[in-house]
């Protein structure tokens, strides 16, 4: 289940047209949500609210083995209409937006013209940069987290995050990320005060054209890599990866395949995730180390429970919507030219209404390197979102290793 912070970040990125899936750090996000999902520990209660158009707050209480702790979070966003565009209300929110699952990756798009965001009043620019501020205080440990996000332009973003904790060396750490996303490629420079770490990431997309193709029916290949170097400990790291994805929901089966390589550690990882039906998704990952010859196979799946909102509707209505006409997917300039010549633009078909309502999702995960089965059940009860998970050891004489329940309410 996404935390309230995750929802605020997704709302901010969506309102500012920033595609986080175009970053190298999210190369394996589709399979990771199915193979590495976390389980709640103990009992957790989260209550959140949008207190004003520009601010929000969240409160969390956790009970684990009789030890109670909590946290208080605050958010501030400018301009103040960004959070209102995707307000979270747990009693009617679409569960696919708040429950972690397979990601249907969006086709990268070219950023908008910066002049479209300019606001002039009396001969002076009065528009402000899109900004998000976040702070979280953990109690009773008095650990403080902070984050500052500012979009300098449609292609440039700055993220500064920090942690203050007396248990950390030097009392805390801070990290700065400078990102540039043009749609075709994305680069990211990283600096962390921990070991004076310097990092560079990059991702480049092949095989798509955002101007001449229908973005909803494309497949494309992404290639990227990252390199790190710690100034203080003189340690370096490097990795590279490929991702092939089909983003169509009706032309063919949505799937994502990735291959990543860490040559220094000799680690090779290959993943495959496919949305076989509208209700089921399967994922697998094979890890192999060239130095130790150790390998691991991980399998995961998710199954959605949906009830028909319209008794006369069928699954085919959702799985096979009508394709767009050719005229509706041509460039705007070409359409204007055709209209000038006397051609008539074909009207887009009416969008298919959602005829099924999501109620819950079940997840399962097994691995050849671990004798445990991880199970997770998430859904909604009244106005609360719930997440119940357990990990079971299948060896003789063993049993349930851990279980937990998390409840979330937001308005």
C-alpha positions in Angstrom: 0.0 0.0 0.0 1.3 3.4 -0.9 2.0 5.7 2.0 0.5 9.2 2.1 3.9 10.6 1.2 3.9 8.4 -1.9 0.5 9.7 -2.9 1.6 13.3 -2.4 4.7 12.8 -4.5 2.7 11.1 -7.3 0.1 13.9 -7.2 2.9 16.5 -7.4 4.6 14.8 -10.3 1.3 14.2 -12.2 0.3 17.8 -11.8 3.7 19.0 -13.0 3.9 16.5 -15.9 7.1 14.9 -14.5 7.5 11.3 -15.5 9.4 9.4 -12.7 9.2 6.2 -14.7 11.7 7.6 -17.1 14.4 7.4 -14.5 17.1 4.7 -14.2 16.2 4.1 -10.5 12.7 2.9 -11.6 14.0 0.6 -14.4 12.7 -2.5 -12.6 9.7 -0.9 -10.9 7.0 -3.0 -12.6 8.5 -6.4 -11.4 9.7 -5.0 -8.0 6.1 -4.2 -6.9 5.2 -7.9 -7.4 8.4 -9.6 -6.2 9.7 -7.3 -3.4 6.5 -6.0 -1.8 6.8 -5.2 1.9 4.6 -6.7 4.7 3.2 -4.6 7.6 4.8 -5.3 10.9 2.5 -5.3 14.0 -0.4 -2.9 13.9 -0.1 0.4 12.0 -2.7 3.2 11.8 -2.3 6.2 9.5 -4.6 9.2 9.4 -4.1 11.9 6.9 -5.9 15.0 5.6 -5.6 17.9 3.2 -5.9 20.7 5.7 -5.8 23.5 3.1 -5.4 23.8 -0.7 -1.6 24.2 -0.1 -0.9 21.9 2.9 -1.5 18.5 4.2 -0.7 16.5 7.4 -0.4 12.9 8.3 -0.2 11.0 11.6 1.0 7.5 12.2 0.9 5.1 15.2 2.6 1.8 15.3 2.5 -1.0 17.8 5.1 -3.8 17.5 5.6 -6.3 20.3 4.1 -3.9 22.8 6.4 -1.0 21.8 4.4 2.0 20.6 5.9 4.7 18.4 4.6 7.2 16.0 5.3 10.0 13.5 3.9 13.3 12.4 4.3 14.5 8.8 3.5 17.9 7.1 3.4 18.9 3.5 3.4 22.2 1.7 2.9 22.8 -2.0 3.1 25.8 -4.2 1.1 26.8 -6.3 -1.7 25.7 -4.0 -3.8 24.0 -6.6 -1.4 21.1 -7.4 -2.6 18.9 -4.5 -6.3 19.6 -5.1 -6.1 18.1 -8.6 -5.5 14.6 -7.2 -6.9 14.6 -3.7 -6.9 11.3 -1.8 -10.1 10.2 -0.2 -9.9 6.6 1.0 -13.7 6.0 0.8 -13.9 6.4 -3.0 -10.4 6.4 -4.4 -9.5 4.0 -7.2 -7.6 1.2 -5.5 -5.3 0.7 -8.5 -3.8 4.2 -7.7 -3.0 3.5 -4.0 -2.3 -0.2 -3.8 1.2 -1.2 -5.1 1.0 -3.4 -8.2 2.1 -3.9 -11.8 3.0 -0.5 -13.3 1.6 0.1 -16.8 4.4 2.4 -17.9 3.6 5.6 -19.7 5.2 6.3 -23.0 7.8 9.1 -22.6 6.6 12.4 -23.9 8.4 15.6 -24.9 8.0 18.3 -22.3 5.8 21.3 -22.9 7.0 24.7 -24.0 8.2 26.7 -20.9 6.4 29.7 -22.1 3.0 28.0 -21.5 3.7 28.3 -17.8 4.4 32.0 -17.8 1.9 34.2 -16.0 2.1 38.0 -16.6 0.4 40.7 -14.6 1.1 44.4 -15.3 4.1 43.6 -17.4 5.7 41.5 -14.7 6.0 37.7 -14.4 4.1 36.6 -11.3 4.2 32.8 -11.8 6.1 30.7 -9.3 8.1 27.5 -9.6 6.4 24.3 -8.6 7.6 23.5 -5.1 6.9 20.8 -2.6 8.1 20.8 1.1 7.9 17.7 3.4 8.9 17.1 7.0 8.4 14.1 9.2 9.2 13.7 12.9 9.5 10.2 14.4 8.8 9.8 18.1 10.1 9.0 20.6 13.5 8.7 18.7 13.3 12.3 17.7 14.5 11.5 14.1 13.7 14.2 11.6 13.3 13.7 7.9 13.0 16.6 5.4 12.6 16.9 1.6 12.6 19.9 -0.8 11.5 19.5 -4.4 11.5 22.3 -6.9 10.8 22.1 -10.6 13.0 24.7 -12.2 11.6 24.1 -15.7 9.5 21.4 -17.5 12.8 19.5 -18.0 14.7 20.3 -14.8 14.0 19.2 -11.2 16.0 19.5 -8.0 15.4 17.2 -5.0 17.1 17.8 -1.6 16.5 15.3 1.2 18.0 15.1 4.7 17.8 13.0 7.8 18.8 14.2 11.3 19.4 11.5 13.9 21.9 11.5 16.8 22.6 7.8 16.1 24.0 8.6 12.6 27.6 9.7 12.0 27.9 13.5 12.2 24.3 13.6 13.4 22.7 13.1 10.0 23.1 13.1 6.3 21.9 15.1 3.2 21.5 14.1 -0.4 21.0 16.4 -3.5 19.6 15.2 -6.8 19.6 17.3 -10.0 17.5 15.6 -12.7 16.9 16.5 -16.4 14.1 14.7 -18.2 13.5 15.5 -21.9 11.3 12.4 -22.6 13.7 10.9 -25.0 16.4 10.6 -22.3 16.8 11.4 -18.6 19.9 12.1 -16.6 20.5 12.5 -12.8 23.4 13.8 -10.8 23.6 12.8 -7.1 25.7 14.0 -4.2 25.4 12.6 -0.7 27.3 13.9 2.4 27.6 10.2 3.5 31.1 9.3 2.4 31.0 12.3 0.0 29.3 10.0 -2.5 29.1 11.2 -6.1 26.7 9.5 -8.6 25.5 9.8 -12.1 22.5 8.0 -13.7 21.2 8.1 -17.2 18.4 6.5 -19.3 17.8 6.6 -23.0 14.6 5.5 -24.9 14.6 3.8 -28.3 11.8 2.8 -30.7 9.0 5.4 -30.2 8.0 8.7 -31.6 5.7 10.8 -29.4 4.6 12.9 -32.4 3.7 10.3 -35.0 2.4 7.4 -33.0 -0.4 6.6 -30.7 1.2 6.7 -27.2 -1.3 4.1 -25.8 -0.2 1.4 -28.3 3.6 1.7 -28.3 6.4 -0.6 -27.2 9.9 0.8 -26.6 13.4 -0.1 -25.4 15.2 1.7 -22.7 18.9 1.5 -21.9 20.7 3.1 -19.0 23.4 2.9 -16.4 24.7 4.5 -13.2 28.1 5.0 -11.7 29.1 6.0 -8.1 32.3 6.9 -6.3 32.8 7.6 -2.6 35.5 10.2 -2.0 36.2 9.2 1.6 36.1 5.4 1.4 37.6 5.3 -2.2 34.9 2.8 -3.2 33.2 2.8 -6.6 30.1 1.2 -8.1 28.6 0.7 -11.5 25.6 -0.9 -13.1 23.8 -1.0 -16.4 20.4 -2.2 -17.6 17.9 -2.7 -20.4 14.1 -2.5 -20.3 11.6 -3.5 -23.0 8.0 -2.7 -22.4 4.7 -2.8 -24.2 2.3 -0.1 -22.9 -0.8 -1.1 -24.9 -3.8 -2.3 -23.0 -5.6 -3.6 -26.1 -3.3 -4.1 -29.0 -1.3 -6.8 -27.2 -0.6 -8.0 -23.7 1.1 -5.4 -21.5 4.5 -6.8 -20.4 7.9 -5.5 -19.1 11.2 -7.3 -19.4 14.5 -6.1 -17.9 18.1 -7.1 -17.6 20.5 -5.5 -15.2 24.3 -6.1 -14.7 26.7 -5.1 -12.0 30.1 -6.0 -13.4 32.1 -5.2 -10.2 30.0 -7.6 -8.1 29.4 -10.1 -11.0 25.6 -9.9 -10.5 23.2 -10.5 -13.3 19.4 -10.1 -12.9 16.6 -10.7 -15.4 12.9 -10.0 -14.8 9.7 -10.6 -16.7 6.3 -9.2 -15.7 3.2 -9.7 -17.8 -0.4 -8.6 -17.2 -2.1 -11.8 -18.6 -5.7 -10.6 -17.9 -7.3 -7.5 -16.4 -7.4 -9.3 -13.1 -4.1 -11.2 -12.9 -0.4 -10.3 -13.3 2.6 -12.6 -13.0 6.3 -11.8 -12.5 9.6 -13.7 -12.3 13.2 -12.8 -11.6 16.4 -14.8 -12.1 19.5 -13.7 -10.2 22.9 -15.1 -11.0 26.4 -14.3 -9.6 29.2 -15.0 -12.0 31.8 -15.2 -9.2 30.1 -17.5 -6.7 27.8 -19.3 -9.3 24.9 -18.8 -6.9 21.5 -18.3 -8.4 18.0 -17.5 -7.2 14.6 -17.7 -8.9 11.8 -15.6 -7.5 8.1 -15.8 -8.6 5.3 -13.5 -7.7 1.7 -12.8 -8.8 -1.3 -10.6 -8.0 -5.0 -11.3 -8.3 -7.6 -8.5 -8.3 -11.1 -9.0 -7.1 -13.6 -6.9 -9.1 -17.3 -6.6 -9.0 -19.4 -5.3 -11.9 -20.7 -1.8 -11.5 -23.0 -2.5 -14.5 -24.6 -5.9 -14.5 -24.9 -5.9 -18.3 -21.2 -5.1 -18.8 -18.6 -7.8 -19.5 -14.8 -8.0 -19.1 -14.4 -7.5 -22.8 -15.8 -4.0 -22.6 -12.8 -3.0 -20.4 -10.2 -5.2 -22.0 -11.0 -4.3 -25.6 -12.0 -0.7 -26.0 -12.3 0.6 -29.6 -9.1 1.8 -31.3 -8.7 5.5 -32.1 -9.1 6.6 -35.7 -6.0 7.4 -37.7 -7.0 11.1 -37.8 -7.2 11.3 -34.1 -3.6 10.3 -33.6 -2.0 12.4 -36.2 0.0 15.6 -35.3 -2.0 18.7 -34.7 -0.3 20.6 -37.4 -1.0 17.9 -40.0 -4.7 17.9 -39.0 -4.9 21.6 -39.5 -3.4 21.2 -43.0 -5.9 18.5 -43.9 -8.8 20.5 -42.7 -7.6 23.5 -44.7 -7.6 21.3 -47.8 -11.2 20.3 -47.2 -10.6 17.1 -45.3 -12.8 16.3 -42.3 -11.3 15.2 -39.0 -12.8 11.9 -37.8 -14.3 12.3 -34.4 -12.7 10.2 -31.6 -14.8 7.4 -30.3 -16.5 7.8 -27.0 -14.3 6.5 -24.1 -15.3 3.2 -22.5 -16.7 3.8 -19.1 -15.2 1.7 -16.3 -17.8 -1.1 -15.7 -15.9 -3.0 -12.9 -15.1 -1.8 -9.4 -11.9 -2.9 -7.7 -12.5 -4.4 -4.3 -9.3 -6.1 -3.2 -6.0 -7.6 -4.4 -4.1 -10.7 -3.3 -0.4 -11.1 -3.7 2.0 -14.1 -3.3 5.7 -14.4 -3.6 8.1 -17.4 -3.4 11.8 -17.8 -3.9 14.2 -20.8 -4.3 16.7 -19.2 -1.8 14.1 -18.9 1.0 11.8 -21.6 2.4 9.1 -19.0 3.0 5.9 -17.9 1.3 5.0 -14.2 1.5 1.2 -13.4 1.3 -0.5 -10.0 1.2 -4.2 -9.0 1.1 -5.1 -5.4 0.5 -8.4 -3.7 -0.1 -11.0 -1.4 1.4 -13.4 -1.7 4.4 -15.9 1.2 4.6 -13.7 4.4 4.5 -10.4 2.6 5.5 -7.8 1.0 3.3 -6.3 -2.1 4.8 -3.2 -4.2 4.3 -2.8 -7.6 5.9 0.3 -9.6 5.3 2.1 -12.7 6.6 5.2 -14.7 5.9 5.0 -18.5 6.4 7.9 -20.9 6.8 7.1 -24.2 5.0 9.8 -26.3 6.7 8.6 -29.0 9.1 8.1 -27.7 12.6 7.9 -24.1 11.5 5.0 -21.8 10.9 4.1 -18.2 10.7 7.2 -16.1 11.0 5.5 -12.7 11.0 2.2 -11.0 10.3 0.8 -7.5 10.5 -2.1 -5.2 9.8 -2.1 -1.6 8.5 -5.0 0.7 8.3 -5.1 4.0 6.4 -7.6 6.8 6.4 -7.4 10.0 4.4 -9.9 12.8 3.5 
